């Protein structure tokens, strides 16, 4: 069935965010349709047609009406997919009026969610993924769907042969005499890597024997020879991603993972890659909360047919987090979170905008911008085990490390271009040498002014001292910064920071590696020379522990000392108490605050100022 609606503009406040990036109010409003067919979904994958129109491939879709206050009926109709045909500002919804499943359906036990597609010879070719309804993580088949372009009538639905567990058809890119089919595959740790196939534009796309697969150095008819176009160490894509060309460069656009806040761009000189220099081009954090409830943002998609001088149009989906323990919203007698497996969240009924796509416009200069990456190595004294030359990861083992960086709002930590960085539980689940110890704070400073901070990022510290980005793998990226000399500073919430002794060049083509646990060629910066820049332990340098007041000194006695920070947690009159948690006063990062007894935090501080000189002060050697 099809149902046509004329889009009407509604008032919506959309602030400008980032450097040139802005919410696209026109497209965001266009998809706030109130009546009387499609009124909300995820998916939001667009395919331009040869007649100037566009079809939008949607996932689970609400069909019906939205009330003036943005609430829905308490008994809404939901189908597993739908298609919107856009003709200027008019939208026509295609769905199955006699079936509650979807416009495209092949089985009562499965559903079909969209990939990308293209148009050739008056026929629309679309890739869809058939998934079990009982567990949408299990793919049954990849489907090739053919629609008649003139009226979107279904002509054929057929299976692709199994091709090395790769979800082919995530994005289609046409160049020269070939049609390039991008796909991705779930790999170790649930990361997704992109792969590339091609077929001649003169060849039937369904002639799978004619497909060739990129191997990293050439093309092969053997799909098992396919290699990821994003090399190891450069991160991974989300379920959906797009590919575009700007000023002679090729870019993959995707979120950092399925439910991540950052939208990234990777860059390559050729369509085949390798795609490197991952850059954050947008952060969706402003859309991840509603009335105290968490919203997920996911599956960013590009729509280059709507490019204009302001930049690239990108959409992303939003939906409520069913496992948000702080969400207490109830509506229509539904209060299913948490916990909630597969259920209807009351927020999507109370406010339809919590399950509608959002659109942003990203300037091309941001996507094609130079960025720098650093790969520092540093140890924290508190968790450092000299004999093992590694740090312990007690905070991670006890589940105390927050998914969102802790430095926003923390005294003396001022974000410049960073802030709100998030990781995911899967990253924190890794054990071994690459297990996460805690969050750290990385600063790039002006080469001519060691006090002037140009950019910051919150990053993750591994047991072996590697500082990595929020994906737990990649070097720490600083988008929109030129390749030049920088002063580099590493800081931690309850350790004194350290600064490199001289500016160092950060290239745009590779990550700068600096080992702060050894004496680098530049040495360490000396602010006043009253204290060593770091503590030397078993031949390794480590940041001084015991800074519970987040100031540039360690003090055991006297005013504003760090010993009282411990007492403020355990209690002045209950000094033998042990308090578990993620506290600044936990100087050894073992997950508990202790003033007395074995492995207490007071002795960490006392050992640094000196047992025989408890009134001594350790000064941070960072420019200020």
Rosetta blueprint (number, residue, H / E / L):
1 X L
2 X E
3 X E
4 X E
5 X E
6 X E
7 X L
8 X L
9 X L
10 X L
11 X L
12 X L
13 X L
14 X L
15 X L
16 X E
17 X L
18 X L
19 X L
20 X L
21 X L
22 X E
23 X E
24 X L
25 X H
26 X H
27 X H
28 X H
29 X H
30 X H
31 X L
32 X L
33 X L
34 X L
35 X E
36 X E
37 X E
38 X E
39 X E
40 X E
41 X E
42 X L
43 X L
44 X L
45 X E
46 X E
47 X E
48 X E
49 X L
50 X L
51 X L
52 X L
53 X L
54 X E
55 X E
56 X E
57 X E
58 X E
59 X L
60 X L
61 X E
62 X E
63 X E
64 X E
65 X E
66 X E
67 X L
68 X L
69 X L
70 X L
71 X L
72 X E
73 X L
74 X L
75 X L
76 X L
77 X E
78 X E
79 X E
80 X L
81 X E
82 X E
83 X E
84 X E
85 X E
86 X E
87 X E
88 X L
89 X L
90 X E
91 X E
92 X E
93 X E
94 X E
95 X L
96 X L
97 X L
98 X L
99 X L
100 X L
101 X L
102 X E
103 X L
104 X L
105 X L
106 X L
107 X L
108 X L
109 X L
110 X E
111 X E
112 X E
113 X E
114 X E
115 X E
116 X E
117 X E
118 X E
119 X E
120 X E
121 X L
122 X L
123 X E
124 X E
125 X E
126 X E
127 X E
128 X E
129 X E
130 X E
131 X E
132 X E
133 X L
134 X L
135 X E
136 X E
137 X E
138 X E
139 X E
140 X E
141 X E
142 X E
143 X E
144 X E
145 X E
146 X E
147 X E
148 X E
149 X L
150 X L
151 X L
152 X L
153 X L
154 X E
155 X E
156 X E
157 X E
158 X E
159 X E
160 X L
161 X L
162 X L
163 X L
164 X L
165 X L
166 X L
167 X E
168 X E
169 X E
170 X E
171 X E
172 X E
173 X E
174 X E
175 X E
176 X L
177 X L
178 X E
179 X E
180 X E
181 X E
182 X E
183 X E
184 X E
185 X E
186 X E
187 X L
188 X H
189 X H
190 X H
191 X L
192 X E
193 X E
194 X E
195 X E
196 X E
197 X E
198 X E
199 X E
200 X E
201 X L
202 X L
203 X L
204 X L
205 X L
206 X L
207 X L
208 X H
209 X H
210 X H
211 X L
212 X E
213 X E
214 X E
215 X L
216 X L
217 X L
218 X L
219 X E
220 X E
221 X L
222 X L
223 X H
224 X H
225 X H
226 X L
227 X L
228 X L
229 X L
230 X L
231 X L
232 X L
233 X L
234 X L
235 X L
236 X L
237 X E
238 X L
239 X L
240 X L
241 X L
242 X E
243 X E
244 X E
245 X E
246 X E
247 X L
248 X L
249 X E
250 X E
251 X E
252 X E
253 X E
254 X E
255 X E
256 X L
257 X L
258 X L
259 X L
260 X L
261 X L
262 X E
263 X E
264 X E
265 X E
266 X E
267 X E
268 X E
269 X L
270 X L
271 X L
272 X L
273 X L
274 X L
275 X L
276 X E
277 X E
278 X E
279 X E
280 X E
281 X E
282 X E
283 X E
284 X L
285 X H
286 X H
287 X H
288 X L
289 X E
290 X E
291 X L
292 X L
293 X E
294 X E
295 X E
296 X E
297 X E
298 X E
299 X E
300 X E
301 X E
302 X E
303 X L
304 X H
305 X H
306 X H
307 X L
308 X E
309 X L
310 X L
311 X E
312 X E
313 X E
314 X E
315 X E
316 X E
317 X E
318 X E
319 X E
320 X E
321 X L
322 X L
323 X L
324 X L
325 X L
326 X L
327 X L
328 X L
329 X L
330 X L
331 X E
332 X L
333 X L
334 X E
335 X L
336 X L
337 X L
338 X L
339 X L
340 X L
341 X L
342 X L
343 X L
344 X L
345 X L
346 X H
347 X H
348 X H
349 X H
350 X H
351 X L
352 X H
353 X H
354 X H
355 X H
356 X L
357 X L
358 X E
359 X E
360 X E
361 X E
362 X E
363 X L
364 X H
365 X H
366 X H
367 X H
368 X L
369 X L
370 X L
371 X L
372 X E
373 X E
374 X E
375 X E
376 X E
377 X E
378 X L
379 X L
380 X E
381 X L
382 X L
383 X L
384 X E
385 X E
386 X L
387 X L
388 X L
389 X L
390 X E
391 X E
392 X L
393 X L
394 X H
395 X H
396 X H
397 X H
398 X L
399 X L
400 X L
401 X L
402 X L
403 X L
404 X E
405 X L
406 X L
407 X L
408 X L
409 X L
410 X L
411 X L
412 X L
413 X L
414 X L
415 X L
416 X L
417 X L
418 X L
419 X L
420 X L
421 X L
422 X E
423 X L
424 X L
425 X H
426 X H
427 X H
428 X H
429 X L
430 X L
431 X L
432 X H
433 X H
434 X H
435 X L
436 X E
437 X E
438 X E
439 X E
440 X E
441 X E
442 X E
443 X E
444 X E
445 X E
446 X E
447 X L
448 X L
449 X E
450 X E
451 X E
452 X E
453 X E
454 X E
455 X E
456 X E
457 X E
458 X E
459 X E
460 X E
461 X E
462 X E
463 X L
464 X L
465 X L
466 X E
467 X E
468 X E
469 X L
470 X L
471 X L
472 X L
473 X L
474 X L
475 X L
476 X E
477 X E
478 X E
479 X L
480 X L
481 X L
482 X L
483 X L
484 X E
485 X E
486 X E
487 X E
488 X E
489 X E
490 X E
491 X E
492 X E
493 X L
494 X L
495 X E
496 X E
497 X E
498 X E
499 X E
500 X E
501 X L
502 X L
503 X L
504 X E
505 X E
506 X E
507 X L
508 X L
509 X L
510 X L
511 X L
512 X E
513 X E
514 X E
515 X E
516 X L
517 X L
518 X L
519 X L
520 X L
521 X L
522 X L
523 X L
524 X E
525 X L
526 X L
527 X L
528 X L
529 X L
530 X L
531 X L
532 X L
533 X L
534 X L
535 X E
536 X E
537 X E
538 X L
539 X L
540 X E
541 X E
542 X E
543 X E
544 X L
545 X E
546 X L
547 X L
548 X L
549 X L
550 X L
551 X L
552 X L
553 X E
554 X E
555 X E
556 X L
557 X L
558 X L
559 X L
560 X L
561 X L
562 X L
563 X H
564 X H
565 X H
566 X H
567 X H
568 X H
569 X H
570 X H
571 X L
572 X L
573 X L
574 X L
575 X L
576 X L
577 X L
578 X E
579 X E
580 X E
581 X L
582 X L
583 X L
584 X L
585 X L
586 X L
587 X L
588 X L
589 X L
590 X L
591 X L
592 X E
593 X E
594 X E
595 X L
596 X L
597 X L
598 X L
599 X L
600 X L
601 X H
602 X H
603 X H
604 X H
605 X H
606 X H
607 X H
608 X H
609 X H
610 X L
611 X L
612 X L
613 X L
614 X L
615 X L
616 X L
617 X E
618 X E
619 X E
620 X L
621 X L
622 X L
623 X L
624 X L
